[in-house]
Amino acid sequence: MNRQEKSSAIGILKNEFQSNEAAFIVGMQGMTVSQVESLRKGIRKQGGKFQVAKNSLLRKATQDLPAAQLLTPYFKDQVAVIFVPKEASSVAKLICDVSQENEHLKIVAGCYESRVFDKDMVKFLGSLPPKEILVAQLCGLLKAPIAQHVSVLNQLIARLLYVLKQASEKQS
């Protein structure tokens, strides 16, 4: 790789770190080509991008980026970076599932919205339900107290109507 190719690769990696919501670093030492390709396809289906680069290029690409610079200690051995523009939890779930099936895939670290976290947080992020389900659960939590108040008010109205009906029957 000559200097021009290296600087181009560094520019591409820097752009990926800046333009994506999340980046996950995975160790892939010992994985076969077919395993890597199936992982790549799964990540592509989720909207992510699987990128393999030299550790020195990754270090140079993250040199000027404040949050991504904290990822530098994780660039050792044979690693790949998975860039995710949105819905990072679904890609994290896919990575966690594949790492459970394949012992060669190791979750190393992650960077999500300018915060760097370790493999345990990546696993936690992967255990979260999709965004739509979380929003639905939140709406249900917000709706519950209001629904209870409406139910109590309806019971009060029903009791009032029952009392009025009893009073009108007594007068007749």
N, C-alpha and C positions, 0 to 999 in steps of 0.2 A: 504494500500500500504506500503510495507516494504522498508527499505533503499536501498536495491539492485534494486528494481523495480523503485524507485524514481530516482536513479542515472542513470539507463538505460534510463528512459523517458527524463531526462535532457539532456543526451548525444544525443538522437535522435532529440530532439528539437533544440539543438545547431547546429547539423549537417544540419538540414533543413534550419535554418537561414543562415548558411554559404554557402550552396550549391545552393540556389535558387536566382533568379534574383530579385524577389519581394515577399513581405509578406503583406497581408492585415489583419487588425484586425476588426472583426465585432461583434457587440453585438447581441446575439440570445436569449435573455430572453423572454420567452413567446411563442417561436416557438414550434410547434408540431413535433413529430418524423417524420411524413410523409413529412412535409415541409423541415426539415433538410435533409432528405434523398434525396428529389428531388433537393435541392441545391447542395448536395454532388455529385450527378450524373452529374449535369450540369457543375460543376467545373472540375470533372474528364474528361468530354468530351473535355473541353478546355485545358486539360493538367495540371491542378492544383491539389492541395491536400488540403483537408479540415481537420483540426486537432483541436480537443477540448482537452484542458489541464487545470489543475488547475493554477490559477494566480501565486501562489508561485513558481510552477515549471517553468512557463514562465519567471518569474523574474530571477530565478537562471540560466536559459539557456541563457538569454541575458546579463548576468552580465559581461562577458568578451568580448563581441562583441561591438565595439565602436558605430556603427550606430544603431544596434538593441537595445543597451542599452537605447537609447533615447525613445524607445517604452514603457519603464517600467511604466511611469505614466498612460498609457492607459490600463494597465492590472488591471481592476477592473470590478465588476459585473460579469455577465456570458458572457464570450467572447470566440470566436474561432479564430484561425489563419488560413488563406488561403495562402499556399505557391505556388508560380508560378515559374517554371524554365525558361520559355520564354513566349513571347507574353502576357505581363502583361496587356496591354490595353484591350484585349478581355475578360479576366477574370474580370477586373474592370468594364467593360460594363455589364457583366452578373450580377455582384453583385449589380450594380446600378439599373438594370432592376428589379431584384428580390426585392430589398428594396423598390421600388416604388409600387410593387404589394402587398408586405407583410409589414405591419407597425411594426412588431416585429423584423425584421432584420434591424439593425442600423449599418451604416458604422462608424467606430470609427477613424481609422488612417491607414497609410500604410508606407511601407519602400520599396523603389525602388532604386536599385544600390547604396546602402549605403547612401541614403538620406531619411529622415523621413518627412512625410507630413501629413496634417490633412484631414478630410473627404471631404472638398471642393476640394482639389487637387485630391483625389481619384475619385470624381465625374467628374472632368475635364479630368482625364486620361481615364475614362470610356466613355467620349463623343468623344474621338479621333477616327478617322476611323482606320481600321486595317493597319498594317505595309505595306502590299503590295500596298494599295491605296495611302498611304503617299509617298511611293517611286515613284509610277506612277505620282502623282501630281508634285513631285520634278523634275522628268525627263521632264515632260511637260513644267515646268517653265524654265528649262535649255535649252530646245530645241527651245522655242519660239523666242528668239532673233536671233538665227542662221537661223531659217526658214524665218524670215523677211528679213535678209540680202540676202539670196538666192533668195527670191522673187524679191527684188530690182535689183539684178544683172541680173536675167532673164528678167526683164522689160527693162533694159538698152540694153541688147543684142537684144531683140525683136525690140526696137526702132531703133537700128543701122541697123538691117536687113531691116526694113521698109524704112529707109532713103536710103540705098544702092539700094533697089528695085526701089524706085522712081527715083533715079539718073540714073539707067540703062534704065528705061522706057523713060526718058527725052532725053537721048542720042540716042535712037533708032528711 
